[in-house]
């Protein structure tokens, strides 16, 4: 196994280099295991076939033979994610999807595996376990990552951004409108599969204007809690109170909490960037701040992942809710961009990120509930 790591700012050509290394044209939508090589990008969900109801069948679909499939399933169990095997890949958290996608890809026994910023979604202990597992396989690794200084201490290729690349402009005065509120969680519980709790009797009070980091191992329920608060899913039991009154966010999704999705594709619904941010009273400032002025008429889903992530983030902070959840807002963003994006949390809420940039924020810890997801 040979491990090679590349670092550099956004628009330095890292993704193109990784895709070419595994034989994929830069604009290709070919299967990620094409030509016995595998590519896993930051939008990890796109690595799944979409026809497999469980991680187990996804692995079996990718595997070269029964032995490879069995070895991959055992690897997931050894990594502590065996409970994911019977779940639909699209119901997993971002970190769980990364583990499932990497192990599923290796079941095809590729000679080369390119991982493009996906490791940024893993907690430090999970990332170490995954890399240790990969180093024991007969596969060459090429990894692009914005946090190499946190985990890689060997030679790293440094790449430079191309002239004219779209960059954020953090000097622009960008004010976030908020409606002060207090959210209280009382004995909140949730389970996707009966008998396997993700959240258990969670009690928490959150105040507008106070930003925290939501910490926990991959699979501890960070994204699940976020989806409950913004109304995407209904909790199994427990109570949610807004300013002392019981509320049911799932009846009016997005009303009380503004949520920036880990996967930006889930948040982009219009045909142009301009329309996506059309409702903002400070649209010009937002477009300038995120470096999107040259992409007003582009379809959001046609943009590179880096820019899709910025458009989705701009959409989230555009709302007037009193509480903001940023789920991996710095995913695939370079160090300069990440530092300034995290300054947008003044509205209050919490940031889900495994980046060291948020270490100074007060932390809320979620414990992994046994075999929960």
C-alpha positions in Angstrom: 0.0 0.0 0.0 1.2 3.5 -0.9 -0.3 6.5 0.7 0.0 9.9 -1.0 -1.6 13.1 0.4 -2.2 16.4 -1.4 -3.2 19.7 0.2 -4.0 23.1 -1.1 -6.7 25.8 -1.4 -10.0 25.4 -3.1 -9.8 25.5 -7.0 -6.2 24.3 -7.0 -7.0 21.3 -9.1 -7.0 18.6 -6.4 -10.3 17.0 -7.4 -9.2 16.9 -11.1 -6.0 15.3 -10.1 -7.7 12.6 -8.0 -10.3 11.8 -10.7 -7.7 11.6 -13.4 -5.6 9.3 -11.2 -8.4 6.8 -11.1 -9.3 7.2 -14.8 -12.3 9.4 -14.4 -12.9 12.5 -16.6 -13.5 15.5 -14.5 -17.1 15.8 -15.5 -17.8 12.1 -15.6 -20.7 10.4 -13.8 -19.3 6.9 -14.3 -19.6 4.3 -11.6 -17.0 5.0 -8.8 -15.5 1.5 -9.2 -14.9 2.0 -12.9 -11.8 0.3 -14.3 -10.9 -1.3 -10.9 -10.2 2.1 -9.5 -12.4 3.9 -6.9 -13.2 7.5 -6.2 -15.0 8.8 -3.1 -15.8 12.5 -3.1 -17.2 14.8 -0.4 -20.8 14.1 -1.6 -20.4 10.5 -0.3 -24.1 9.6 -0.9 -23.4 9.6 -4.6 -21.1 6.6 -4.2 -24.1 4.4 -3.3 -26.0 2.6 -6.1 -29.4 3.7 -5.0 -30.9 0.2 -5.5 -29.5 -1.5 -2.4 -31.9 -1.5 0.6 -29.1 -2.1 3.1 -25.4 -1.5 3.5 -24.9 -5.3 3.4 -26.5 -5.6 -0.1 -24.5 -2.5 -1.2 -21.3 -4.3 -0.2 -22.4 -7.5 -2.0 -23.2 -5.5 -5.1 -19.7 -4.0 -5.1 -17.7 -7.0 -4.1 -15.7 -9.1 -6.5 -16.7 -12.3 -4.8 -18.2 -13.8 -1.6 -14.9 -13.7 0.3 -14.4 -10.0 -0.5 -18.0 -9.2 0.7 -17.5 -11.2 3.9 -14.2 -9.4 4.6 -15.8 -6.0 4.0 -18.7 -6.7 6.4 -16.3 -8.0 9.0 -14.3 -4.8 8.6 -17.3 -2.6 9.3 -18.0 -4.6 12.4 -14.4 -4.3 13.6 -14.6 -0.6 13.1 -17.6 -0.4 15.4 -20.3 0.2 12.7 -21.7 -3.3 12.5 -25.2 -1.9 13.3 -25.1 -0.1 10.0 -25.1 -3.3 7.9 -28.9 -3.7 8.1 -29.7 0.0 7.5 -30.4 1.8 4.3 -27.2 3.7 3.2 -29.2 6.9 2.8 -30.5 6.9 6.4 -27.0 6.9 7.8 -25.2 9.9 9.3 -22.5 11.5 7.1 -19.7 9.9 9.0 -21.4 6.5 8.9 -21.9 6.9 5.1 -18.1 7.6 4.7 -17.2 4.4 6.5 -19.8 2.4 4.5 -18.7 3.9 1.2 -15.0 3.3 1.8 -15.4 -0.3 2.9 -17.9 -1.0 0.1 -15.5 0.4 -2.4 -12.6 -1.7 -1.1 -14.9 -4.8 -1.5 -14.4 -4.3 -5.2 -10.6 -4.8 -4.5 -9.5 -1.7 -6.5 -5.9 -1.1 -7.2 -6.3 2.6 -6.6 -8.6 4.5 -4.2 -8.9 8.3 -4.3 -10.6 9.9 -1.3 -11.5 13.5 -1.9 -12.1 15.4 1.4 -14.5 12.6 2.7 -12.3 11.9 5.7 -13.2 15.4 7.0 -16.5 14.0 8.1 -14.9 11.5 10.5 -14.1 11.9 14.1 -10.3 11.6 14.8 -10.6 8.2 16.3 -12.8 6.8 13.5 -10.5 8.4 10.9 -7.5 6.7 12.5 -9.2 3.3 12.5 -10.3 3.6 8.9 -6.8 4.6 7.7 -5.2 1.8 9.7 -7.6 -0.6 8.0 -6.8 0.8 4.6 -3.1 0.5 5.1 -3.5 -3.2 5.6 -5.1 -3.6 2.1 -3.4 -4.1 -1.3 -4.6 -0.7 -2.5 -2.8 2.6 -3.3 -4.3 5.7 -1.7 -4.4 9.2 -2.9 -6.1 11.5 -0.5 -7.0 15.2 -0.7 -7.9 16.8 2.6 -8.1 20.3 4.2 -7.0 19.0 7.6 -3.8 17.1 6.9 -2.0 19.1 9.6 -4.3 17.4 12.1 -3.5 13.8 11.1 -0.8 13.4 8.4 2.8 13.9 9.4 4.5 12.7 6.2 5.3 14.3 2.9 2.4 16.3 1.4 2.0 17.8 -2.1 1.0 21.4 -1.8 -1.0 22.8 -4.7 -1.8 26.4 -5.6 -5.2 27.9 -6.5 -5.8 29.0 -10.1 -6.0 32.8 -10.9 -9.5 34.2 -10.6 -10.8 31.4 -8.4 -14.0 32.4 -6.5 -13.0 33.2 -2.9 -15.1 34.5 0.0 -14.8 38.1 1.0 -15.0 38.0 4.8 -14.5 41.8 5.2 -18.0 42.4 4.0 -20.4 43.3 6.8 -22.8 40.4 6.9 -25.4 40.7 9.6 -27.6 37.8 10.5 -31.2 38.7 11.5 -32.5 36.7 14.4 -35.5 36.4 16.6 -34.4 35.7 20.2 -35.6 32.3 21.5 -34.9 29.6 23.9 -35.2 25.9 23.0 -35.4 23.2 25.6 -35.3 19.5 25.1 -37.0 17.3 27.7 -36.3 13.5 27.8 -35.9 13.5 24.0 -35.5 10.0 22.5 -35.2 8.6 19.0 -34.5 5.3 17.3 -34.6 4.4 13.6 -34.8 0.7 14.5 -36.7 -0.6 17.5 -34.3 -1.5 20.3 -31.4 0.6 18.9 -31.7 4.1 20.4 -29.8 6.9 18.8 -30.9 9.5 21.3 -31.9 8.5 24.8 -33.5 10.9 27.4 -31.7 13.9 26.1 -32.2 17.0 28.2 -30.8 20.3 26.9 -31.4 24.0 26.9 -30.2 26.2 24.0 -30.3 30.0 24.0 -30.2 32.4 21.0 -26.9 34.2 20.6 -24.9 31.3 22.1 -23.0 29.1 19.7 -21.8 25.6 20.7 -20.0 22.8 19.0 -22.0 19.5 19.0 -19.5 16.8 19.7 -19.7 13.0 19.6 -18.4 10.0 17.8 -19.7 9.2 14.3 -23.1 7.7 14.9 -23.7 9.4 18.2 -26.9 11.2 16.9 -25.6 14.7 16.0 -27.3 14.8 12.6 -30.4 13.0 14.0 -30.8 15.7 16.7 -30.4 18.4 14.0 -33.1 16.9 11.8 -35.5 16.6 14.8 -35.0 20.3 15.7 -35.6 21.6 12.2 -38.6 19.3 11.7 -37.3 16.8 9.2 -38.1 13.8 11.4 -40.4 13.2 14.4 -38.7 12.0 17.6 -39.8 8.7 19.1 -40.6 10.4 22.4 -39.9 13.5 24.5 -40.8 17.1 24.4 -39.4 20.2 22.6 -40.2 23.6 24.0 -39.8 27.0 22.4 -39.7 29.9 24.9 -41.4 27.6 27.4 -44.2 26.4 25.1 -44.3 22.9 23.7 -43.8 22.8 19.9 -43.8 20.1 17.2 -41.2 21.2 14.5 -42.1 18.3 12.2 -45.5 20.0 11.6 -43.8 23.1 10.3 -40.3 22.2 9.2 -37.8 25.0 9.2 -39.9 27.4 11.2 -38.0 27.5 14.4 -34.6 26.3 13.4 -32.5 27.0 10.3 -30.5 24.0 9.2 -27.4 23.8 6.9 -27.3 20.3 5.5 -24.2 18.3 5.5 -25.0 17.4 1.9 -25.9 20.6 0.0 -27.8 18.8 -2.7 -30.7 18.3 -0.2 -31.0 22.1 0.2 -30.9 23.4 -3.3 -34.3 23.6 -5.1 -34.1 26.5 -7.6 -32.7 26.7 -11.1 -30.3 29.6 -10.5 -28.1 30.8 -7.6 -29.8 34.1 -7.9 -33.2 32.6 -7.3 -31.9 30.4 -4.5 -31.0 33.5 -2.4 -33.8 35.7 -3.8 -35.6 36.2 -0.6 -32.7 37.9 1.2 -32.9 41.6 2.1 -29.1 41.6 1.9 -28.7 39.4 -1.1 -25.9 41.5 -2.6 -23.9 41.2 0.6 -24.4 37.5 0.8 -23.4 36.8 -2.8 -20.3 38.9 -2.4 -19.4 37.4 1.0 -19.5 33.8 -0.4 -17.8 34.7 -3.7 -20.9 33.8 -5.8 -21.3 37.0 -7.8 -20.0 35.4 -11.0 -22.4 32.5 -10.7 -25.8 34.2 -10.4 -27.3 32.5 -13.4 -25.7 29.1 -12.9 -27.8 26.1 -11.8 -26.8 25.4 -8.2 -26.5 21.6 -8.8 -24.2 22.2 -11.7 -21.6 24.0 -9.5 -18.6 22.3 -8.0 -19.2 20.8 -4.5 -17.3 23.6 -2.9 -19.6 26.3 -4.3 -22.8 24.2 -3.8 -21.8 24.0 -0.1 -21.5 27.8 0.0 -24.8 28.4 -1.7 -26.5 26.0 0.7 -24.9 27.8 3.7 -26.0 31.2 2.3 -29.5 29.8 2.1 -29.5 28.7 5.7 -28.3 32.0 7.2 -30.8 33.8 5.1 -33.7 32.7 7.3 -34.9 34.7 10.3 -35.1 31.8 12.7 -33.6 32.3 16.1 -31.5 29.2 16.0 -29.0 28.0 13.4 -27.5 24.5 13.0 -24.5 24.2 10.7 -23.8 20.5 9.9 -20.2 20.2 8.7 -20.2 23.7 7.2 -16.5 23.6 6.4 -16.6 20.3 4.4 -14.4 20.5 1.4 -13.6 24.2 2.2 -9.9 25.2 2.5 -8.5 26.6 5.8 -9.0 30.3 4.9 -12.6 29.8 4.0 -13.3 27.5 7.0 -12.0 30.0 9.6 -14.3 32.7 8.3 -17.4 30.5 7.8 -17.3 29.5 11.4 -17.6 33.2 12.4 -21.1 33.1 11.0 -22.4 31.4 14.1 -23.2 34.5 16.1 -26.9 33.9 15.7 -26.8 31.1 18.2 -27.1 27.3 17.9 -24.5 24.7 17.3 -21.9 23.6 14.8 -21.3 19.9 13.9 -17.8 19.6 12.7 -14.7 17.5 13.4 -12.5 20.5 12.5 -10.1 21.8 15.1 -11.2 25.3 14.1 -14.2 25.1 16.5 -12.2 23.9 19.5 -12.7 27.2 21.3 -16.5 27.0 21.3 -18.2 25.5 24.4 -19.1 21.9 23.7 -22.3 19.8 23.9 -21.4 16.1 24.1 -23.6 13.3 22.7 -22.7 9.8 23.8 -23.1 7.0 21.3 -25.9 4.7 22.5 -24.5 1.2 22.2 -25.4 0.0 18.7 -27.3 3.2 17.8 -26.8 5.0 14.6 
